[in-house]
Amino acid sequence: MTHLNVIDAVVCVGYLVVVVALAVRSASGQRSNEDYFIGGRRMNWVVVGISLFATSFSSISFLGLPQRGAYEDLSFYVTILFIPLVITPILWWVFVPIFVKLKVSSGYEYLGLRFGQAVRRMGSLLYCLYALGWMGAMLHAVTLTLQAVLQLSPAQYYLALIGVGGAATFYTVVGGLRAVVWTDVLQTVVLGGGIVLVLFLAVGRIEGGWSGFWSVAAEHDKLRMIHLRPGLLASENFTDRNSLFTAIAFGVFMYLPGYAVSQNMIQRYVCTGSVAAGRGVVVLSALINAVFGLVFLLAGTALFVFYAQAGAGRLPAAGGALGSEDQILPYFVATEFPGVGLVGLILAGLFAAAMSTVDSGINGVTSVIVYDWMSGRERALGTSRLLTLGLGVLAIGSALLVPVFGSTVIGMINTIAGTTLGMLLAVYLLGLFVPWANGGGVMTGFGAGLLSLALAWTLTDVPRWWMGAFTTVPVFVVGMVASRWFARPPEAVLRGTLFASLSRRNP
């Protein structure tokens, strides 16, 4: 679509230089793995709350939300609102207090206390598989967009992928969680500032300004949020990706597990050192999600209105001017505002969204390997840095393999994300709320969940956003029933791990 001019290149390079400088600054004062992976449990909750948003906001969201606003409507905002309205209260009441009060470094330490080391390691393994697949998909997605926008050759595509992944790996190796958090703050400013600027510039090109924007958007039903067919149980309500039930499925089976039992999120809850600060983290992140989620969707809507008023009268089509609909945001910037640095800013925002996912994943996976498999508190900090480097290389390798599996791999990995973490969520719920649940029952539940997933994957055409139900529900139900066949956990274990007992403990 375009080539970077000098101004755009300076913006991109300047962004990367600042990221590296933040990482080097963050490395000072680190003496132990608690400093490296948990920030010494003394990080500022406001900074961490902003970082939590950046971690949850992927490069797919950076491109996908404007695409939804442009080519569809605002219905996905219902899914985003699930974060502040449903997920945040659950985190506030249940998960943040548990992780902070137990002073875990790996979230799967809880599973070891409640069910034994086998379940703990199964939990950390599921997270590692999820995170490696997710990081690979993110790197591939962002580099594919760069390839289309900058007209990269195949060799340049691989260099760009290695460059973005290598930069994220470098500053994560150097600065640990502090570097991840502070660079996430910068990344939030870049991607947030970029999309706000695009929104106002697009509306400025619309006849009638803001009033014209709202008028045309309403006329074409672009502001609609709720889709619900007559007949509550109509099949379309479960298969239409814009329906209210789909929003609920995304929230329950994909977003909730990601926030509740993913190590890169758990690190954010415990690194502040107190329950009150951890709760502040999730509330602030949810508010930023609600605001920026709407801004990104409205930016896409503004692009629709702009092109509706333009000579073509409609959005550019995939396969024509665009390689895919996800490229509408960089396409608009490149064609309407060339040569002023805005393309560089959007690309920097794209880097930011990808790197905030990759850095958190690398640091999170390394931390669970160190703590769950290597007795982390006794390991040298240098060992943790070497492992982080190795995990970064592995993440880049994962991204390089994505094209081998075809274009559907990203959808597949999204499904795996919901299913693997959904199984983990079910295990945590068993541990917290089912007193007789035990390790034997949990492992039986794992088997039932995997069997259910395999049957659903091969024998049905269920939409991917429901796949998490085929693991979360069987693991919980079978685990609860099967635990009756094994010995009840000792009371000493239950006193320190059931929600009823944890909720009475002081922070």
Disulfide bonds with the S-S distance in Angstrom:
none
